[in-house]
């Protein structure tokens, strides 16, 4: 009986640890995706400014 309780408690603790690691991984993935999205927006904004500057330069020429 003690062995069964110990075994069930061990399985429960392993499951809890596994769920915790899964949540941490999801949080890290979301942070990386958010960072990547911000970088993408920054790059696209820079390209837009470059194109706009080229258009204004063409009009003044």
C-alpha distance matrix in Angstrom:
0.0 3.8 5.4 5.2 6.3 8.6 9.8 10.7 12.3 14.2 15.4 16.6 18.4 20.0 21.2 22.7 24.4 25.8 27.2 28.8 30.4 31.7 33.3 34.9 36.3 37.8 39.4 40.9 42.2 43.8 45.5 46.9 48.1 49.7 51.4 52.7 54.1 55.9 57.4 58.5 60.2 61.9 63.2 64.5 66.2 67.9 69.1 70.5 72.4 73.8 75.0 76.4 78.3 79.7 81.0 82.7 84.2 85.6 87.2 89.0 90.3
3.8 0.0 3.8 5.4 5.2 6.0 8.5 9.9 10.5 12.1 14.2 15.2 16.4 18.2 19.9 21.0 22.4 24.2 25.8 26.9 28.6 30.2 31.7 33.0 34.6 36.3 37.6 39.0 40.6 42.2 43.6 45.1 46.6 48.1 49.6 51.0 52.5 54.2 55.6 56.9 58.6 60.1 61.5 63.0 64.6 66.1 67.5 68.9 70.7 72.1 73.4 74.9 76.6 78.1 79.5 81.1 82.5 84.0 85.7 87.3 88.6
5.4 3.8 0.0 3.8 5.5 5.1 6.0 8.5 9.8 10.3 12.2 14.1 15.2 16.4 18.2 19.9 21.0 22.3 24.3 25.7 26.9 28.5 30.3 31.6 32.8 34.7 36.3 37.5 38.8 40.7 42.2 43.4 44.9 46.6 48.0 49.2 50.9 52.7 53.9 55.1 57.0 58.6 59.7 61.2 63.0 64.5 65.7 67.3 69.1 70.3 71.6 73.3 74.9 76.3 77.7 79.5 80.8 82.2 84.0 85.7 86.9
5.2 5.4 3.8 0.0 3.8 5.4 5.0 6.1 8.5 9.7 10.5 12.2 14.2 15.3 16.5 18.3 19.9 21.0 22.6 24.3 25.8 26.9 28.7 30.4 31.6 33.0 34.8 36.3 37.4 39.1 40.9 42.1 43.4 45.1 46.8 47.9 49.3 51.3 52.6 53.7 55.5 57.2 58.4 59.7 61.5 63.2 64.3 65.7 67.7 69.0 70.1 71.7 73.5 74.8 76.1 77.9 79.4 80.7 82.4 84.2 85.5
6.3 5.2 5.5 3.8 0.0 3.8 5.4 5.1 6.0 8.5 9.9 10.4 12.2 14.2 15.3 16.4 18.3 19.9 21.1 22.5 24.4 25.7 27.1 28.7 30.3 31.7 33.1 34.8 36.2 37.6 39.2 40.8 42.1 43.6 45.2 46.6 48.0 49.7 51.3 52.5 54.1 55.8 57.2 58.5 60.0 61.8 63.1 64.4 66.2 67.7 68.9 70.3 72.1 73.6 74.9 76.6 78.1 79.5 81.1 82.8 84.2
8.6 6.0 5.1 5.4 3.8 0.0 3.8 5.5 5.1 6.1 8.6 9.8 10.5 12.3 14.2 15.3 16.5 18.3 20.0 21.1 22.6 24.3 25.9 27.1 28.6 30.4 31.8 33.1 34.6 36.4 37.7 39.1 40.7 42.2 43.6 45.0 46.6 48.3 49.6 51.0 52.7 54.2 55.5 57.0 58.6 60.2 61.6 63.0 64.8 66.1 67.5 69.0 70.6 72.1 73.6 75.2 76.6 78.1 79.8 81.4 82.7
9.8 8.5 6.0 5.0 5.4 3.8 0.0 3.8 5.5 5.1 6.2 8.6 9.9 10.6 12.4 14.3 15.4 16.5 18.5 20.1 21.2 22.6 24.6 25.9 27.0 28.8 30.5 31.7 33.0 34.9 36.5 37.6 39.0 40.8 42.3 43.4 45.0 46.9 48.1 49.3 51.2 52.8 53.9 55.3 57.1 58.7 59.8 61.4 63.3 64.5 65.7 67.4 69.1 70.4 71.8 73.6 75.0 76.3 78.1 79.8 81.0
10.7 9.9 8.5 6.1 5.1 5.5 3.8 0.0 3.8 5.4 5.1 6.1 8.6 9.9 10.5 12.3 14.3 15.3 16.6 18.4 20.0 21.1 22.7 24.5 25.8 27.1 28.9 30.5 31.6 33.1 35.0 36.3 37.5 39.1 40.9 42.1 43.4 45.3 46.8 47.8 49.5 51.3 52.6 53.8 55.5 57.3 58.5 59.8 61.7 63.1 64.3 65.8 67.6 69.0 70.3 72.0 73.5 74.9 76.5 78.3 79.6
12.3 10.5 9.8 8.5 6.0 5.1 5.5 3.8 0.0 3.8 5.5 5.0 6.2 8.6 9.9 10.6 12.3 14.2 15.4 16.6 18.5 20.0 21.3 22.7 24.4 25.9 27.2 28.8 30.4 31.8 33.3 34.9 36.3 37.7 39.3 40.8 42.2 43.8 45.3 46.7 48.3 49.8 51.3 52.7 54.2 55.9 57.3 58.6 60.4 61.8 63.2 64.5 66.3 67.8 69.1 70.7 72.2 73.8 75.3 77.0 78.4
14.2 12.1 10.3 9.7 8.5 6.1 5.1 5.4 3.8 0.0 3.8 5.4 5.2 6.2 8.6 9.9 10.6 12.3 14.3 15.4 16.6 18.4 20.2 21.3 22.6 24.5 26.0 27.1 28.7 30.5 31.9 33.1 34.7 36.4 37.7 39.0 40.7 42.4 43.6 45.0 46.8 48.3 49.5 51.1 52.7 54.2 55.6 57.1 58.8 60.1 61.5 63.1 64.7 66.1 67.6 69.2 70.6 72.1 73.8 75.4 76.7
15.4 14.2 12.2 10.5 9.9 8.6 6.2 5.1 5.5 3.8 0.0 3.8 5.5 5.1 6.2 8.7 9.9 10.5 12.4 14.3 15.4 16.5 18.5 20.1 21.1 22.7 24.6 25.9 26.9 28.8 30.5 31.6 32.9 34.7 36.3 37.4 38.9 40.9 42.2 43.2 45.1 46.8 47.9 49.2 51.1 52.7 53.8 55.3 57.2 58.5 59.7 61.3 63.1 64.4 65.7 67.5 68.9 70.3 72.0 73.8 75.0
16.6 15.2 14.1 12.2 10.4 9.8 8.6 6.1 5.0 5.4 3.8 0.0 3.8 5.5 5.1 6.2 8.7 9.9 10.7 12.4 14.4 15.4 16.7 18.6 20.1 21.3 22.8 24.6 25.9 27.2 29.0 30.5 31.7 33.2 35.0 36.3 37.6 39.4 41.0 42.1 43.7 45.4 46.8 48.1 49.7 51.4 52.7 54.0 55.9 57.4 58.5 59.9 61.8 63.3 64.5 66.2 67.7 69.1 70.7 72.5 73.8
18.4 16.4 15.2 14.2 12.2 10.5 9.9 8.6 6.2 5.2 5.5 3.8 0.0 3.8 5.4 5.1 6.2 8.5 9.9 10.6 12.3 14.2 15.5 16.6 18.4 20.1 21.3 22.7 24.4 25.9 27.2 28.8 30.4 31.8 33.2 34.7 36.2 37.8 39.3 40.7 42.3 43.8 45.2 46.7 48.2 49.8 51.3 52.7 54.3 55.8 57.2 58.6 60.2 61.8 63.2 64.7 66.2 67.8 69.4 71.0 72.4
20.0 18.2 16.4 15.3 14.2 12.3 10.6 9.9 8.6 6.2 5.1 5.5 3.8 0.0 3.8 5.5 5.1 6.1 8.7 9.9 10.6 12.3 14.4 15.4 16.5 18.5 20.1 21.1 22.5 24.5 25.9 27.0 28.6 30.4 31.7 32.9 34.6 36.4 37.6 38.8 40.7 42.2 43.4 44.9 46.6 48.1 49.4 50.9 52.7 54.0 55.3 56.9 58.6 59.9 61.4 63.1 64.4 65.9 67.7 69.3 70.5
21.2 19.9 18.2 16.5 15.3 14.2 12.4 10.5 9.9 8.6 6.2 5.1 5.4 3.8 0.0 3.8 5.4 5.0 6.2 8.6 9.9 10.5 12.4 14.3 15.3 16.6 18.5 20.1 21.0 22.7 24.6 25.8 26.9 28.7 30.4 31.5 32.9 34.8 36.3 37.3 39.0 40.8 42.1 43.3 45.0 46.8 47.9 49.3 51.2 52.6 53.7 55.3 57.1 58.5 59.7 61.5 63.0 64.3 66.0 67.8 69.1
22.7 21.0 19.9 18.3 16.4 15.3 14.3 12.3 10.6 9.9 8.7 6.2 5.1 5.5 3.8 0.0 3.8 5.4 5.2 6.2 8.7 9.9 10.7 12.5 14.3 15.5 16.7 18.6 20.1 21.3 22.9 24.6 25.9 27.2 28.9 30.4 31.7 33.3 35.0 36.2 37.7 39.4 40.9 42.2 43.7 45.4 46.9 48.1 49.9 51.4 52.7 54.0 55.8 57.4 58.7 60.2 61.8 63.3 64.8 66.5 67.9
24.4 22.4 21.0 19.9 18.3 16.5 15.4 14.3 12.3 10.6 9.9 8.7 6.2 5.1 5.4 3.8 0.0 3.8 5.5 5.1 6.2 8.6 10.0 10.6 12.4 14.4 15.5 16.6 18.4 20.1 21.3 22.7 24.4 25.9 27.2 28.7 30.3 31.8 33.2 34.7 36.4 37.8 39.2 40.7 42.2 43.7 45.2 46.7 48.3 49.7 51.2 52.6 54.2 55.7 57.2 58.8 60.1 61.8 63.4 65.0 66.3
25.8 24.2 22.3 21.0 19.9 18.3 16.5 15.3 14.2 12.3 10.5 9.9 8.5 6.1 5.0 5.4 3.8 0.0 3.8 5.4 5.2 6.2 8.8 10.0 10.6 12.4 14.4 15.5 16.5 18.5 20.2 21.2 22.5 24.4 25.9 26.9 28.6 30.5 31.7 32.8 34.7 36.3 37.5 38.9 40.7 42.2 43.4 44.9 46.8 48.1 49.3 50.9 52.6 54.0 55.4 57.1 58.5 59.9 61.7 63.4 64.6
27.2 25.8 24.3 22.6 21.1 20.0 18.5 16.6 15.4 14.3 12.4 10.7 9.9 8.7 6.2 5.2 5.5 3.8 0.0 3.8 5.5 5.0 6.3 8.7 9.9 10.6 12.4 14.3 15.3 16.6 18.6 20.1 21.0 22.6 24.5 25.7 26.9 28.8 30.4 31.4 33.0 34.8 36.2 37.4 39.0 40.8 42.1 43.3 45.2 46.7 47.9 49.3 51.1 52.6 53.8 55.5 57.1 58.5 60.0 61.8 63.2
28.8 26.9 25.7 24.3 22.5 21.1 20.1 18.4 16.6 15.4 14.3 12.4 10.6 9.9 8.6 6.2 5.1 5.4 3.8 0.0 3.8 5.4 5.2 6.3 8.7 10.0 10.7 12.5 14.3 15.5 16.8 18.6 20.1 21.2 22.8 24.5 25.8 27.3 28.9 30.4 31.8 33.3 34.9 36.3 37.7 39.4 40.9 42.2 43.9 45.4 46.8 48.1 49.8 51.4 52.8 54.2 55.8 57.4 58.9 60.5 62.0
30.4 28.6 26.9 25.8 24.4 22.6 21.2 20.0 18.5 16.6 15.4 14.4 12.3 10.6 9.9 8.7 6.2 5.2 5.5 3.8 0.0 3.8 5.5 5.1 6.2 8.7 9.9 10.6 12.3 14.3 15.4 16.5 18.3 20.0 21.1 22.5 24.3 25.9 27.1 28.5 30.4 31.7 33.0 34.6 36.2 37.6 39.0 40.6 42.3 43.6 45.0 46.6 48.1 49.6 51.1 52.7 54.0 55.6 57.3 58.9 60.1
31.7 30.2 28.5 26.9 25.7 24.3 22.6 21.1 20.0 18.4 16.5 15.4 14.2 12.3 10.5 9.9 8.6 6.2 5.0 5.4 3.8 0.0 3.8 5.5 5.1 6.3 8.7 10.0 10.5 12.4 14.4 15.4 16.5 18.4 20.0 21.0 22.4 24.5 25.8 26.8 28.6 30.4 31.6 32.8 34.6 36.3 37.4 38.8 40.8 42.1 43.3 44.8 46.6 48.0 49.3 51.1 52.5 53.9 55.6 57.3 58.6
33.3 31.7 30.3 28.7 27.1 25.9 24.6 22.7 21.3 20.2 18.5 16.7 15.5 14.4 12.4 10.7 10.0 8.8 6.3 5.2 5.5 3.8 0.0 3.8 5.4 5.1 6.2 8.7 9.8 10.6 12.4 14.3 15.3 16.5 18.4 19.9 21.0 22.7 24.5 25.6 27.0 28.8 30.4 31.5 33.0 34.8 36.2 37.4 39.2 40.8 42.0 43.3 45.1 46.7 47.9 49.5 51.1 52.6 54.1 55.8 57.3
34.9 33.0 31.6 30.4 28.7 27.1 25.9 24.5 22.7 21.3 20.1 18.6 16.6 15.4 14.3 12.5 10.6 10.0 8.7 6.3 5.1 5.5 3.8 0.0 3.8 5.5 5.1 6.2 8.6 9.9 10.7 12.4 14.3 15.4 16.6 18.4 20.0 21.2 22.7 24.3 25.9 27.2 28.8 30.4 31.7 33.2 34.9 36.2 37.8 39.3 40.8 42.1 43.7 45.3 46.8 48.2 49.7 51.4 53.0 54.4 55.9
36.3 34.6 32.8 31.6 30.3 28.6 27.0 25.8 24.4 22.6 21.1 20.1 18.4 16.5 15.3 14.3 12.4 10.6 9.9 8.7 6.2 5.1 5.4 3.8 0.0 3.8 5.4 5.1 6.1 8.6 9.9 10.6 12.2 14.2 15.3 16.4 18.2 20.0 21.1 22.4 24.3 25.8 26.9 28.5 30.2 31.6 32.9 34.5 36.3 37.5 38.9 40.5 42.1 43.5 45.0 46.7 48.0 49.5 51.2 52.8 54.1
37.8 36.3 34.7 33.0 31.7 30.4 28.8 27.1 25.9 24.5 22.7 21.3 20.1 18.5 16.6 15.5 14.4 12.4 10.6 10.0 8.7 6.3 5.1 5.5 3.8 0.0 3.8 5.5 5.1 6.2 8.6 9.9 10.5 12.2 14.2 15.2 16.3 18.3 19.9 20.8 22.5 24.3 25.7 26.8 28.5 30.3 31.5 32.7 34.7 36.1 37.3 38.7 40.5 42.0 43.2 44.9 46.5 47.9 49.5 51.2 52.6
39.4 37.6 36.3 34.8 33.1 31.8 30.5 28.9 27.2 26.0 24.6 22.8 21.3 20.1 18.5 16.7 15.5 14.4 12.4 10.7 9.9 8.7 6.2 5.1 5.4 3.8 0.0 3.8 5.5 5.1 6.3 8.7 9.9 10.6 12.4 14.3 15.3 16.6 18.5 19.9 21.2 22.7 24.5 25.8 27.0 28.8 30.4 31.6 33.2 34.9 36.3 37.4 39.1 40.9 42.2 43.6 45.2 46.8 48.3 49.8 51.4
40.9 39.0 37.5 36.3 34.8 33.1 31.7 30.5 28.8 27.1 25.9 24.6 22.7 21.1 20.1 18.6 16.6 15.5 14.3 12.5 10.6 10.0 8.7 6.2 5.1 5.5 3.8 0.0 3.8 5.4 5.1 6.2 8.6 9.9 10.6 12.3 14.2 15.4 16.6 18.3 20.1 21.2 22.6 24.4 25.8 27.1 28.8 30.3 31.8 33.2 34.8 36.2 37.6 39.2 40.8 42.3 43.6 45.3 47.0 48.4 49.8
42.2 40.6 38.8 37.4 36.2 34.6 33.0 31.6 30.4 28.7 26.9 25.9 24.4 22.5 21.0 20.1 18.4 16.5 15.3 14.3 12.3 10.5 9.8 8.6 6.1 5.1 5.5 3.8 0.0 3.8 5.4 5.1 6.1 8.5 9.8 10.5 12.2 14.2 15.3 16.3 18.3 19.9 21.0 22.4 24.2 25.8 26.9 28.5 30.3 31.6 32.9 34.5 36.1 37.5 38.9 40.6 42.0 43.4 45.2 46.9 48.1
43.8 42.2 40.7 39.1 37.6 36.4 34.9 33.1 31.8 30.5 28.8 27.2 25.9 24.5 22.7 21.3 20.1 18.5 16.6 15.5 14.3 12.4 10.6 9.9 8.6 6.2 5.1 5.4 3.8 0.0 3.8 5.4 5.1 6.1 8.5 9.8 10.4 12.3 14.2 15.2 16.4 18.3 19.9 21.0 22.4 24.4 25.7 26.8 28.6 30.3 31.5 32.7 34.6 36.2 37.4 38.9 40.6 42.1 43.5 45.2 46.7
45.5 43.6 42.2 40.9 39.2 37.7 36.5 35.0 33.3 31.9 30.5 29.0 27.2 25.9 24.6 22.9 21.3 20.2 18.6 16.8 15.4 14.4 12.4 10.7 9.9 8.6 6.3 5.1 5.4 3.8 0.0 3.8 5.5 5.1 6.1 8.6 9.8 10.6 12.4 14.2 15.4 16.6 18.4 20.0 21.1 22.7 24.5 25.8 27.2 28.8 30.4 31.6 33.1 34.9 36.3 37.6 39.1 40.9 42.4 43.8 45.3
46.9 45.1 43.4 42.1 40.8 39.1 37.6 36.3 34.9 33.1 31.6 30.5 28.8 27.0 25.8 24.6 22.7 21.2 20.1 18.6 16.5 15.4 14.3 12.4 10.6 9.9 8.7 6.2 5.1 5.4 3.8 0.0 3.8 5.4 5.1 6.1 8.6 9.9 10.5 12.2 14.3 15.3 16.5 18.3 19.9 21.1 22.6 24.3 25.8 27.0 28.6 30.2 31.6 33.1 34.8 36.3 37.5 39.2 40.9 42.4 43.6
48.1 46.6 44.9 43.4 42.1 40.7 39.0 37.5 36.3 34.7 32.9 31.7 30.4 28.6 26.9 25.9 24.4 22.5 21.0 20.1 18.3 16.5 15.3 14.3 12.2 10.5 9.9 8.6 6.1 5.1 5.5 3.8 0.0 3.8 5.4 5.0 6.1 8.6 9.8 10.4 12.3 14.2 15.3 16.4 18.2 19.9 21.0 22.4 24.4 25.7 26.9 28.4 30.2 31.6 32.9 34.6 36.1 37.5 39.1 40.9 42.1
49.7 48.1 46.6 45.1 43.6 42.2 40.8 39.1 37.7 36.4 34.7 33.2 31.8 30.4 28.7 27.2 25.9 24.4 22.6 21.2 20.0 18.4 16.5 15.4 14.2 12.2 10.6 9.9 8.5 6.1 5.1 5.4 3.8 0.0 3.8 5.4 5.1 6.3 8.7 9.8 10.6 12.4 14.3 15.4 16.5 18.5 20.1 21.1 22.7 24.5 25.8 26.9 28.7 30.4 31.6 33.0 34.7 36.3 37.7 39.3 40.9
51.4 49.6 48.0 46.8 45.2 43.6 42.3 40.9 39.3 37.7 36.3 35.0 33.2 31.7 30.4 28.9 27.2 25.9 24.5 22.8 21.1 20.0 18.4 16.6 15.3 14.2 12.4 10.6 9.8 8.5 6.1 5.1 5.4 3.8 0.0 3.8 5.4 5.1 6.3 8.6 10.0 10.6 12.4 14.3 15.4 16.7 18.6 20.0 21.3 22.8 24.5 25.8 27.1 28.9 30.5 31.8 33.1 35.0 36.6 37.9 39.3
52.7 51.0 49.2 47.9 46.6 45.0 43.4 42.1 40.8 39.0 37.4 36.3 34.7 32.9 31.5 30.4 28.7 26.9 25.7 24.5 22.5 21.0 19.9 18.4 16.4 15.2 14.3 12.3 10.5 9.8 8.6 6.1 5.0 5.4 3.8 0.0 3.8 5.4 5.1 6.1 8.6 9.8 10.5 12.3 14.2 15.3 16.6 18.3 20.0 21.1 22.6 24.3 25.7 27.1 28.7 30.4 31.6 33.1 35.0 36.5 37.7
54.1 52.5 50.9 49.3 48.0 46.6 45.0 43.4 42.2 40.7 38.9 37.6 36.2 34.6 32.9 31.7 30.3 28.6 26.9 25.8 24.3 22.4 21.0 20.0 18.2 16.3 15.3 14.2 12.2 10.4 9.8 8.6 6.1 5.1 5.4 3.8 0.0 3.8 5.4 5.0 6.2 8.6 9.9 10.6 12.2 14.3 15.4 16.4 18.4 20.0 21.1 22.4 24.3 25.8 27.0 28.6 30.2 31.7 33.2 34.9 36.3
55.9 54.2 52.7 51.3 49.7 48.3 46.9 45.3 43.8 42.4 40.9 39.4 37.8 36.4 34.8 33.3 31.8 30.5 28.8 27.3 25.9 24.5 22.7 21.2 20.0 18.3 16.6 15.4 14.2 12.3 10.6 9.9 8.6 6.3 5.1 5.4 3.8 0.0 3.8 5.4 5.1 6.2 8.7 10.0 10.5 12.4 14.4 15.3 16.6 18.5 20.1 21.0 22.6 24.5 25.8 27.0 28.6 30.4 31.8 33.2 34.9
57.4 55.6 53.9 52.6 51.3 49.6 48.1 46.8 45.3 43.6 42.2 41.0 39.3 37.6 36.3 35.0 33.2 31.7 30.4 28.9 27.1 25.8 24.5 22.7 21.1 19.9 18.5 16.6 15.3 14.2 12.4 10.5 9.8 8.7 6.3 5.1 5.4 3.8 0.0 3.8 5.5 5.0 6.2 8.6 9.8 10.6 12.4 14.2 15.4 16.6 18.5 19.9 21.1 22.7 24.5 25.9 27.0 28.8 30.6 31.9 33.2
58.5 56.9 55.1 53.7 52.5 51.0 49.3 47.8 46.7 45.0 43.2 42.1 40.7 38.8 37.3 36.2 34.7 32.8 31.4 30.4 28.5 26.8 25.6 24.3 22.4 20.8 19.9 18.3 16.3 15.2 14.2 12.2 10.4 9.8 8.6 6.1 5.0 5.4 3.8 0.0 3.8 5.4 5.2 6.2 8.5 9.9 10.6 12.3 14.3 15.4 16.5 18.3 19.9 21.2 22.6 24.4 25.7 27.1 28.9 30.6 31.8
60.2 58.6 57.0 55.5 54.1 52.7 51.2 49.5 48.3 46.8 45.1 43.7 42.3 40.7 39.0 37.7 36.4 34.7 33.0 31.8 30.4 28.6 27.0 25.9 24.3 22.5 21.2 20.1 18.3 16.4 15.4 14.3 12.3 10.6 10.0 8.6 6.2 5.1 5.5 3.8 0.0 3.8 5.5 5.2 6.0 8.6 9.9 10.4 12.3 14.2 15.3 16.3 18.2 19.9 21.0 22.5 24.2 25.7 27.1 28.8 30.4
61.9 60.1 58.6 57.2 55.8 54.2 52.8 51.3 49.8 48.3 46.8 45.4 43.8 42.2 40.8 39.4 37.8 36.3 34.8 33.3 31.7 30.4 28.8 27.2 25.8 24.3 22.7 21.2 19.9 18.3 16.6 15.3 14.2 12.4 10.6 9.8 8.6 6.2 5.0 5.4 3.8 0.0 3.8 5.5 5.1 6.2 8.7 9.9 10.7 12.4 14.4 15.3 16.5 18.5 20.1 21.2 22.6 24.5 26.0 27.3 28.8
63.2 61.5 59.7 58.4 57.2 55.5 53.9 52.6 51.3 49.5 47.9 46.8 45.2 43.4 42.1 40.9 39.2 37.5 36.2 34.9 33.0 31.6 30.4 28.8 26.9 25.7 24.5 22.6 21.0 19.9 18.4 16.5 15.3 14.3 12.4 10.5 9.9 8.7 6.2 5.2 5.5 3.8 0.0 3.8 5.4 5.1 6.3 8.7 9.9 10.6 12.4 14.2 15.3 16.6 18.6 20.1 21.1 22.8 24.7 26.1 27.2
64.5 63.0 61.2 59.7 58.5 57.0 55.3 53.8 52.7 51.1 49.2 48.1 46.7 44.9 43.3 42.2 40.7 38.9 37.4 36.3 34.6 32.8 31.5 30.4 28.5 26.8 25.8 24.4 22.4 21.0 20.0 18.3 16.4 15.4 14.3 12.3 10.6 10.0 8.6 6.2 5.2 5.5 3.8 0.0 3.8 5.4 5.0 6.2 8.7 9.8 10.5 12.2 14.1 15.3 16.5 18.4 19.8 21.1 22.8 24.6 25.9
66.2 64.6 63.0 61.5 60.0 58.6 57.1 55.5 54.2 52.7 51.1 49.7 48.2 46.6 45.0 43.7 42.2 40.7 39.0 37.7 36.2 34.6 33.0 31.7 30.2 28.5 27.0 25.8 24.2 22.4 21.1 19.9 18.2 16.5 15.4 14.2 12.2 10.5 9.8 8.5 6.0 5.1 5.4 3.8 0.0 3.8 5.4 5.0 6.3 8.7 9.9 10.5 12.3 14.3 15.4 16.5 18.3 20.0 21.3 22.8 24.5
67.9 66.1 64.5 63.2 61.8 60.2 58.7 57.3 55.9 54.2 52.7 51.4 49.8 48.1 46.8 45.4 43.7 42.2 40.8 39.4 37.6 36.3 34.8 33.2 31.6 30.3 28.8 27.1 25.8 24.4 22.7 21.1 19.9 18.5 16.7 15.3 14.3 12.4 10.6 9.9 8.6 6.2 5.1 5.4 3.8 0.0 3.8 5.4 5.1 6.2 8.7 9.9 10.5 12.4 14.4 15.4 16.5 18.5 20.2 21.3 22.7
69.1 67.5 65.7 64.3 63.1 61.6 59.8 58.5 57.3 55.6 53.8 52.7 51.3 49.4 47.9 46.9 45.2 43.4 42.1 40.9 39.0 37.4 36.2 34.9 32.9 31.5 30.4 28.8 26.9 25.7 24.5 22.6 21.0 20.1 18.6 16.6 15.4 14.4 12.4 10.6 9.9 8.7 6.3 5.0 5.4 3.8 0.0 3.8 5.4 5.0 6.2 8.5 9.8 10.6 12.4 14.3 15.2 16.6 18.6 20.2 21.2
70.5 68.9 67.3 65.7 64.4 63.0 61.4 59.8 58.6 57.1 55.3 54.0 52.7 50.9 49.3 48.1 46.7 44.9 43.3 42.2 40.6 38.8 37.4 36.2 34.5 32.7 31.6 30.3 28.5 26.8 25.8 24.3 22.4 21.1 20.0 18.3 16.4 15.3 14.2 12.3 10.4 9.9 8.7 6.2 5.0 5.4 3.8 0.0 3.8 5.4 5.2 6.0 8.5 9.8 10.6 12.3 14.1 15.4 16.8 18.6 20.1
72.4 70.7 69.1 67.7 66.2 64.8 63.3 61.7 60.4 58.8 57.2 55.9 54.3 52.7 51.2 49.9 48.3 46.8 45.2 43.9 42.3 40.8 39.2 37.8 36.3 34.7 33.2 31.8 30.3 28.6 27.2 25.8 24.4 22.7 21.3 20.0 18.4 16.6 15.4 14.3 12.3 10.7 9.9 8.7 6.3 5.1 5.4 3.8 0.0 3.8 5.5 5.0 6.0 8.6 9.9 10.5 12.1 14.2 15.5 16.7 18.4
73.8 72.1 70.3 69.0 67.7 66.1 64.5 63.1 61.8 60.1 58.5 57.4 55.8 54.0 52.6 51.4 49.7 48.1 46.7 45.4 43.6 42.1 40.8 39.3 37.5 36.1 34.9 33.2 31.6 30.3 28.8 27.0 25.7 24.5 22.8 21.1 20.0 18.5 16.6 15.4 14.2 12.4 10.6 9.8 8.7 6.2 5.0 5.4 3.8 0.0 3.8 5.5 5.1 6.3 8.8 10.0 10.5 12.4 14.5 15.6 16.6
75.0 73.4 71.6 70.1 68.9 67.5 65.7 64.3 63.2 61.5 59.7 58.5 57.2 55.3 53.7 52.7 51.2 49.3 47.9 46.8 45.0 43.3 42.0 40.8 38.9 37.3 36.3 34.8 32.9 31.5 30.4 28.6 26.9 25.8 24.5 22.6 21.1 20.1 18.5 16.5 15.3 14.4 12.4 10.5 9.9 8.7 6.2 5.2 5.5 3.8 0.0 3.8 5.4 5.0 6.3 8.7 9.8 10.6 12.6 14.5 15.5
76.4 74.9 73.3 71.7 70.3 69.0 67.4 65.8 64.5 63.1 61.3 59.9 58.6 56.9 55.3 54.0 52.6 50.9 49.3 48.1 46.6 44.8 43.3 42.1 40.5 38.7 37.4 36.2 34.5 32.7 31.6 30.2 28.4 26.9 25.8 24.3 22.4 21.0 19.9 18.3 16.3 15.3 14.2 12.2 10.5 9.9 8.5 6.0 5.0 5.5 3.8 0.0 3.8 5.4 5.1 6.3 8.6 9.9 10.8 12.7 14.5
78.3 76.6 74.9 73.5 72.1 70.6 69.1 67.6 66.3 64.7 63.1 61.8 60.2 58.6 57.1 55.8 54.2 52.6 51.1 49.8 48.1 46.6 45.1 43.7 42.1 40.5 39.1 37.6 36.1 34.6 33.1 31.6 30.2 28.7 27.1 25.7 24.3 22.6 21.1 19.9 18.2 16.5 15.3 14.1 12.3 10.5 9.8 8.5 6.0 5.1 5.4 3.8 0.0 3.8 5.4 5.2 6.1 8.7 10.0 10.8 12.4
79.7 78.1 76.3 74.8 73.6 72.1 70.4 69.0 67.8 66.1 64.4 63.3 61.8 59.9 58.5 57.4 55.7 54.0 52.6 51.4 49.6 48.0 46.7 45.3 43.5 42.0 40.9 39.2 37.5 36.2 34.9 33.1 31.6 30.4 28.9 27.1 25.8 24.5 22.7 21.2 19.9 18.5 16.6 15.3 14.3 12.4 10.6 9.8 8.6 6.3 5.0 5.4 3.8 0.0 3.8 5.5 5.0 6.2 8.7 10.0 10.6
81.0 79.5 77.7 76.1 74.9 73.6 71.8 70.3 69.1 67.6 65.7 64.5 63.2 61.4 59.7 58.7 57.2 55.4 53.8 52.8 51.1 49.3 47.9 46.8 45.0 43.2 42.2 40.8 38.9 37.4 36.3 34.8 32.9 31.6 30.5 28.7 27.0 25.8 24.5 22.6 21.0 20.1 18.6 16.5 15.4 14.4 12.4 10.6 9.9 8.8 6.3 5.1 5.4 3.8 0.0 3.8 5.4 5.1 6.4 8.9 10.1
82.7 81.1 79.5 77.9 76.6 75.2 73.6 72.0 70.7 69.2 67.5 66.2 64.7 63.1 61.5 60.2 58.8 57.1 55.5 54.2 52.7 51.1 49.5 48.2 46.7 44.9 43.6 42.3 40.6 38.9 37.6 36.3 34.6 33.0 31.8 30.4 28.6 27.0 25.9 24.4 22.5 21.2 20.1 18.4 16.5 15.4 14.3 12.3 10.5 10.0 8.7 6.3 5.2 5.5 3.8 0.0 3.8 5.4 5.2 6.4 8.8
84.2 82.5 80.8 79.4 78.1 76.6 75.0 73.5 72.2 70.6 68.9 67.7 66.2 64.4 63.0 61.8 60.1 58.5 57.1 55.8 54.0 52.5 51.1 49.7 48.0 46.5 45.2 43.6 42.0 40.6 39.1 37.5 36.1 34.7 33.1 31.6 30.2 28.6 27.0 25.7 24.2 22.6 21.1 19.8 18.3 16.5 15.2 14.1 12.1 10.5 9.8 8.6 6.1 5.0 5.4 3.8 0.0 3.8 5.5 5.3 6.3
85.6 84.0 82.2 80.7 79.5 78.1 76.3 74.9 73.8 72.1 70.3 69.1 67.8 65.9 64.3 63.3 61.8 59.9 58.5 57.4 55.6 53.9 52.6 51.4 49.5 47.9 46.8 45.3 43.4 42.1 40.9 39.2 37.5 36.3 35.0 33.1 31.7 30.4 28.8 27.1 25.7 24.5 22.8 21.1 20.0 18.5 16.6 15.4 14.2 12.4 10.6 9.9 8.7 6.2 5.1 5.4 3.8 0.0 3.8 5.5 5.3
87.2 85.7 84.0 82.4 81.1 79.8 78.1 76.5 75.3 73.8 72.0 70.7 69.4 67.7 66.0 64.8 63.4 61.7 60.0 58.9 57.3 55.6 54.1 53.0 51.2 49.5 48.3 47.0 45.2 43.5 42.4 40.9 39.1 37.7 36.6 35.0 33.2 31.8 30.6 28.9 27.1 26.0 24.7 22.8 21.3 20.2 18.6 16.8 15.5 14.5 12.6 10.8 10.0 8.7 6.4 5.2 5.5 3.8 0.0 3.8 5.6
89.0 87.3 85.7 84.2 82.8 81.4 79.8 78.3 77.0 75.4 73.8 72.5 71.0 69.3 67.8 66.5 65.0 63.4 61.8 60.5 58.9 57.3 55.8 54.4 52.8 51.2 49.8 48.4 46.9 45.2 43.8 42.4 40.9 39.3 37.9 36.5 34.9 33.2 31.9 30.6 28.8 27.3 26.1 24.6 22.8 21.3 20.2 18.6 16.7 15.6 14.5 12.7 10.8 10.0 8.9 6.4 5.3 5.5 3.8 0.0 3.8
90.3 88.6 86.9 85.5 84.2 82.7 81.0 79.6 78.4 76.7 75.0 73.8 72.4 70.5 69.1 67.9 66.3 64.6 63.2 62.0 60.1 58.6 57.3 55.9 54.1 52.6 51.4 49.8 48.1 46.7 45.3 43.6 42.1 40.9 39.3 37.7 36.3 34.9 33.2 31.8 30.4 28.8 27.2 25.9 24.5 22.7 21.2 20.1 18.4 16.6 15.5 14.5 12.4 10.6 10.1 8.8 6.3 5.3 5.6 3.8 0.0
